[in-house]
Amino acid sequence: MKTHYELLYADAGSKGPDLEVRAPYDDALIATVETADEAAAERAMATAHGLFRDRDAWLSPAERLDVLENAAAIIESRAEALAVEAAREGGKPLIDSRVEVARAIDGVNLCIEALRTQAGTEIPMRMNPGSMNRLAFTRHEPIGVVVAVSAFNHPLNLIVHQVAPAIAVGCPVIVKPANLTPLACMSFVKIMHEAGLPPEWCQAGPTATRQVGEMMVTDRRTAFFSFIGSAGVGWSLRAKLAPGTRCALEHGGAAPVIVAADADLDDVLPLLAKGGFYHAGQVCVSVQRVFAHDSIAREVATRLAELAGRMTIGDPTKAETEVGPLIRHGEVDRVEQWVTEATDGGAELVAGGKRISDSCYECTVLLDPPDDAKVSTAEIFGPVVCVYSYSDMDDAIDRANSLPVAFQAAVCTRDLDTALRAYQRLDASAVMVNDHTAFRVDWMPFAGLRESGHGVGGIHHTMLDMQIEKMMVVRSKEL
């Protein structure tokens, strides 16, 4: 049975055509969602900007805390329904979608924690004759209207990372979810309204066209632009921002792992398999390129293949499923083409390499693909892990660093010096030791380097980005 979702704009008026949302696994129609046309987008921007300009209408910290606390409780009470919804619309298996909902609750709670603890600073005065009789300190204020554009692969938690910080710091926010997975976003925003947030403070919905979304992003009234998605779109939009608009961009990568000859394979290989095939590889920091010492490279590939072969692939709403579908049927075609190109170029197919259905692809392991193959040079965003043999670790690190993307990386070794050498030399914002590249907790910094992004994610960091630090200097003869 399909559900209809109304556009969550305050005073939307006219609207665009309804968007059909289909399950990636079987293409079943699961919902229709109203979209915003140009006139609705303009009204949304005017509403948000008007709220921000009226300082008497700003929500107090106590009011924002109350909303966030209520929202966390509501999400917890509906956790299973939200997990099933996210699994169905996005294809992430239910076992992992349940984790996503738990992270969403934690994300809201992190906003509460940060709101209670983030504070300004005192700037030293009375240090010279010119600063005598003065006291200086800073406070935080909301930056202004936030426009957020999100991706499909974590349909609830990404929205939490973009929207909850804006609400926490007092910014009016307009969010455009991915057209493929808007339902979790619409559910989250409705929960925020139910929790006591006046609807005009958080408006949400897909746009009728990409141009309508771009109009809001590039509007001079947008103070902060939050983007999660492809590098091509993100950098293009950044180039069109109005003067003064700040932004954060989170794109993808082709995460490298260095596996030293002394690595504990029993310990790390299950983690690398999870990091590579989790959500069918559709994660911006999925394990993709594993550089293994040539004394163990074949063993690494063979054992990863064995682990891949044991994974249950299929309907993401079933509890036993470990790997779900790709988000579009066309993505199965693309992954198949990339794997064929690699094997035609000399890669050894150790596992997988076949489509299971129109929506699912086998967990695939390739040994020594060509360095110029697409699987070696671009983000696969599919269930494919490549293993490359090396004899010299510094050479492996150079190969790992050779792409224009850089995000999270990993090194697997029992030797501290080896771990530290890799940490210092890998181009990455984070290096995991004896863990997979997709490890993340929501209070840590999360940042893509070079073409992989701009700015730093993570709840606390995003809240700081969405505020200005405003200084007051007081002159008094009593100081």
Residue pairs with C-beta under 8 A, 6 or more apart in sequence:
2 29
2 30
2 31
2 32
3 30
3 31
3 32
3 183
4 18
4 31
4 32
4 33
4 34
5 31
5 32
5 33
5 34
5 182
5 183
5 186
6 34
7 15
7 33
7 34
7 35
7 36
7 40
7 205
8 186
8 189
8 190
8 193
8 199
8 202
8 203
8 204
8 205
9 36
9 40
9 43
9 44
9 47
9 203
9 204
9 205
10 43
10 44
10 47
10 199
10 200
10 203
11 43
11 47
12 34
12 36
12 40
12 43
12 44
13 39
13 40
13 43
14 37
14 39
14 40
15 34
15 35
15 36
15 37
15 40
15 208
16 34
16 35
16 36
16 37
16 40
16 207
16 208
16 209
16 212
17 35
17 208
18 32
18 33
18 34
18 35
19 32
19 33
19 34
19 35
19 179
19 182
19 206
20 29
20 31
20 32
21 29
21 30
21 31
21 32
21 33
21 89
21 180
21 181
21 182
21 183
22 28
22 29
22 30
23 30
23 88
23 89
23 91
24 89
24 90
24 91
24 180
24 324
24 325
24 326
24 327
24 328
24 329
24 359
25 88
25 91
25 314
25 315
25 316
25 317
25 324
25 325
25 359
25 360
26 315
26 359
27 329
27 358
27 359
30 88
30 89
30 183
31 89
31 183
33 182
33 183
33 186
33 205
33 206
34 205
35 205
35 206
35 207
35 208
36 44
36 205
36 206
36 207
36 208
36 212
37 207
37 208
37 212
38 208
38 211
38 212
38 215
41 207
41 212
41 213
41 215
41 216
42 215
44 174
44 203
44 216
45 145
45 174
45 216
45 219
45 221
45 222
47 172
47 200
47 203
48 145
48 172
48 173
48 174
48 200
48 203
48 221
49 144
49 145
49 172
49 221
51 57
51 58
51 172
51 200
51 201
52 142
52 144
52 145
52 171
52 172
52 223
58 142
58 170
59 67
59 170
59 198
59 201
61 115
61 170
63 196
64 115
64 167
64 168
64 169
64 170
65 112
65 115
65 116
66 196
67 167
67 192
67 195
67 196
67 197
68 108
68 109
68 111
68 112
68 115
68 164
68 167
68 168
68 195
69 112
70 194
70 195
70 196
71 108
71 164
71 191
71 192
71 194
71 195
71 197
72 105
72 108
72 109
72 112
74 191
74 194
74 195
75 82
75 101
75 104
75 105
75 108
75 188
75 191
76 105
78 191
79 98
79 101
79 102
79 105
80 98
82 101
82 104
82 156
82 184
82 187
83 94
83 97
83 98
83 100
83 101
84 94
84 97
84 317
85 183
85 184
85 187
86 92
86 97
86 100
86 101
86 155
86 156
86 181
86 183
86 184
87 93
87 94
87 97
87 316
87 317
87 324
88 316
88 317
89 155
89 180
89 181
89 182
89 183
89 184
90 97
90 152
90 153
90 154
90 155
90 180
90 181
90 184
90 316
90 327
91 279
91 280
91 282
91 316
91 324
91 325
91 326
91 327
91 359
92 100
92 153
92 154
92 279
92 316
92 324
93 279
93 316
93 318
93 321
93 322
93 323
93 324
94 316
94 317
94 318
94 319
94 321
95 319
95 321
95 322
96 278
96 279
97 316
100 154
100 156
100 157
101 156
103 157
103 160
103 442
104 156
104 157
104 160
104 188
106 442
107 157
107 160
107 161
107 164
107 442
107 459
108 160
108 164
110 442
110 443
110 459
110 460
111 164
111 165
111 167
111 168
111 459
111 463
112 168
114 168
114 459
114 460
114 463
115 168
115 169
115 463
118 140
118 460
118 463
118 464
119 140
120 137
120 138
120 139
120 140
120 469
121 137
121 138
122 135
122 136
122 137
123 136
123 137
123 138
123 471
124 136
125 131
125 132
125 134
125 135
125 136
125 473
125 479
126 132
126 133
126 134
126 479
132 479
133 475
133 476
133 477
133 479
134 473
134 474
134 475
134 476
134 479
135 473
135 474
135 476
135 479
136 471
136 472
136 473
136 474
137 471
137 472
138 469
138 470
138 471
138 472
139 469
139 470
139 472
140 169
140 464
140 467
140 468
140 469
140 470
141 170
141 467
141 468
141 470
142 169
142 170
142 171
142 466
142 467
142 468
143 169
143 171
143 223
143 224
143 246
143 465
143 466
143 467
143 468
144 171
144 172
144 221
144 222
144 223
144 224
145 171
145 172
145 173
145 174
145 221
145 222
145 223
145 224
146 162
146 166
146 171
146 172
146 173
146 174
146 222
146 223
146 224
146 225
146 226
146 466
147 173
147 174
147 175
147 176
147 216
147 217
147 219
147 222
147 224
147 225
147 226
148 159
148 162
148 163
148 166
148 173
148 174
148 175
148 176
148 225
148 226
148 227
149 175
149 176
149 213
149 217
149 225
149 226
149 227
149 228
149 229
149 237
150 158
150 159
150 162
150 175
150 176
150 177
150 178
150 185
150 228
150 229
151 158
151 178
151 228
151 229
152 178
152 180
152 181
152 327
153 279
153 282
153 283
153 284
153 327
155 177
155 178
155 181
155 182
155 183
155 184
155 185
156 184
156 185
156 187
156 188
157 442
158 228
159 175
159 177
159 184
159 185
159 188
159 189
160 188
161 228
161 442
161 457
161 458
161 459
161 462
162 173
162 175
162 226
162 228
162 462
163 173
163 175
163 188
163 189
163 192
163 202
163 204
164 459
165 459
165 462
165 463
165 466
166 172
166 173
166 202
166 224
166 226
166 466
167 173
167 192
167 197
167 201
167 202
168 463
169 463
169 466
169 467
171 223
171 224
171 466
172 200
172 201
172 202
173 201
173 202
173 203
174 202
174 203
174 204
174 216
175 185
175 189
175 202
175 203
175 204
176 204
176 205
176 206
176 207
176 213
176 216
177 184
177 185
177 186
177 204
177 205
177 206
178 229
179 206
180 327
180 328
181 327
182 205
182 206
185 204
186 204
186 205
189 202
189 203
189 204
192 202
193 199
193 202
207 213
207 216
214 237
214 240
216 222
217 225
217 227
217 237
217 240
217 241
218 237
218 240
218 241
218 242
218 245
219 242
220 242
220 243
220 244
220 245
222 241
222 242
222 245
223 244
223 245
223 246
224 245
224 246
224 247
224 248
224 465
224 466
225 237
225 238
225 241
225 245
225 246
225 247
225 248
226 247
226 248
226 462
227 233
227 234
227 237
227 238
227 247
227 248
227 249
227 250
228 250
229 250
229 251
230 251
230 252
231 251
231 252
231 405
231 451
231 452
234 249
234 250
234 251
234 453
234 454
235 249
235 451
238 247
238 249
238 454
241 247
246 465
247 454
247 455
248 453
248 454
248 455
248 456
248 457
248 462
248 465
249 448
249 453
249 454
249 455
250 284
250 446
250 448
250 453
250 457
251 284
251 405
251 448
251 451
251 452
251 453
252 284
252 379
252 381
252 405
252 407
252 448
252 452
253 284
253 285
253 288
253 379
253 405
253 406
253 407
253 408
253 448
253 452
254 288
254 289
254 377
254 378
254 379
254 380
254 403
254 405
255 275
255 285
255 286
255 287
255 288
255 289
255 407
255 408
255 409
255 410
255 437
255 438
256 288
256 289
256 290
256 291
256 399
256 400
256 409
256 410
256 426
256 428
256 437
257 272
257 287
257 289
257 290
257 291
257 409
257 410
257 411
257 412
257 436
257 437
258 291
258 393
258 396
258 397
258 400
258 409
258 410
258 411
258 412
258 413
258 422
258 426
259 265
259 268
259 290
259 291
259 292
259 293
259 296
259 300
259 411
259 412
259 413
260 293
260 393
260 411
260 412
260 413
260 414
260 415
260 418
261 293
261 295
261 296
262 413
262 414
262 415
262 418
263 296
263 412
263 413
263 414
263 434
264 412
264 414
264 434
265 296
265 299
265 300
265 303
267 434
268 412
268 434
268 435
269 300
269 303
269 304
269 307
270 307
271 434
271 435
271 436
272 287
272 290
272 304
272 385
272 412
272 436
273 304
273 307
273 308
273 311
273 385
274 436
274 438
275 286
275 287
275 436
275 437
275 438
275 439
276 286
276 287
276 288
276 304
276 363
276 383
276 384
276 385
276 436
277 308
277 311
277 322
277 323
277 363
277 383
277 385
278 286
278 323
278 438
279 286
279 323
279 324
280 323
280 324
280 325
280 326
280 360
280 361
280 382
280 383
281 288
281 380
281 381
281 382
281 383
281 384
281 385
282 326
282 327
282 381
282 382
283 438
284 379
284 407
284 448
284 452
285 407
285 408
285 437
285 438
285 440
286 380
286 381
286 437
286 438
287 385
287 410
287 436
287 437
287 438
288 375
288 379
288 380
288 384
288 385
288 386
289 376
289 386
289 388
289 400
290 300
290 304
290 385
290 386
290 387
290 388
291 387
291 388
291 389
291 390
291 396
291 399
291 400
292 300
292 301
292 387
292 388
292 389
292 390
293 389
293 390
293 391
293 393
294 389
294 390
294 391
297 367
297 368
297 387
297 388
297 389
297 390
298 367
298 389
300 387
301 348
301 350
301 365
301 366
301 367
301 387
302 350
304 350
304 351
304 365
304 385
304 387
305 350
305 351
305 352
305 365
306 351
308 351
308 352
308 362
308 363
308 364
308 365
308 383
308 385
309 351
309 363
311 322
311 323
311 363
312 320
312 321
312 322
312 323
313 321
313 322
313 323
313 324
313 356
313 360
313 362
313 363
314 321
314 323
314 324
314 360
315 321
315 324
316 324
316 325
323 360
323 363
323 383
324 360
325 357
325 359
325 360
326 332
326 335
326 359
326 360
326 361
326 382
329 358
329 359
331 381
331 382
332 355
332 358
332 359
332 360
332 361
334 382
335 361
335 380
335 382
335 383
335 384
336 354
336 355
336 361
338 373
338 374
338 375
338 380
338 382
338 384
339 349
339 352
339 353
339 364
339 366
339 375
339 384
341 373
341 374
341 375
342 366
342 369
342 370
342 373
342 374
342 375
342 376
342 386
343 349
343 353
343 366
345 369
345 370
345 372
345 373
346 368
346 369
346 370
347 366
347 367
347 368
347 369
347 370
347 373
347 375
347 386
348 366
348 367
348 368
349 364
349 365
349 366
350 365
350 366
350 367
350 387
351 362
351 363
351 364
351 365
352 361
352 362
352 363
352 364
352 365
352 383
352 384
353 362
353 364
354 361
354 362
355 361
355 362
356 362
361 382
361 383
362 383
363 383
364 383
364 384
364 385
365 384
365 385
365 386
365 387
366 375
366 384
366 385
366 386
366 387
367 386
367 387
367 389
368 387
368 388
368 389
369 375
369 376
369 386
369 388
370 376
371 377
371 399
371 402
374 380
375 384
375 386
376 386
376 388
377 403
379 405
388 396
388 399
390 396
390 399
393 418
393 421
393 422
394 425
397 422
397 425
397 426
400 409
400 426
400 427
401 425
401 426
401 427
404 450
404 451
405 448
405 450
405 451
405 452
406 427
406 428
406 429
406 448
406 449
406 450
406 452
407 428
407 429
407 430
407 437
407 447
407 448
407 449
407 452
407 453
408 428
408 429
408 430
408 431
408 432
408 437
408 438
408 439
408 440
409 422
409 426
409 427
409 428
409 430
409 431
409 432
409 437
410 431
410 432
410 433
410 434
410 435
410 436
410 437
411 418
411 419
411 422
411 423
411 426
411 431
411 432
411 433
411 434
412 433
412 434
413 419
413 422
413 433
413 434
419 433
422 431
423 431
423 433
427 449
427 450
428 449
429 445
429 446
429 447
429 448
429 449
430 444
430 445
430 446
430 447
432 439
440 446
442 458
442 459
443 458
443 459
443 460
444 458
445 456
445 457
445 458
445 461
446 456
446 457
446 458
446 461
447 453
447 455
447 456
447 457
448 454
455 465
456 465
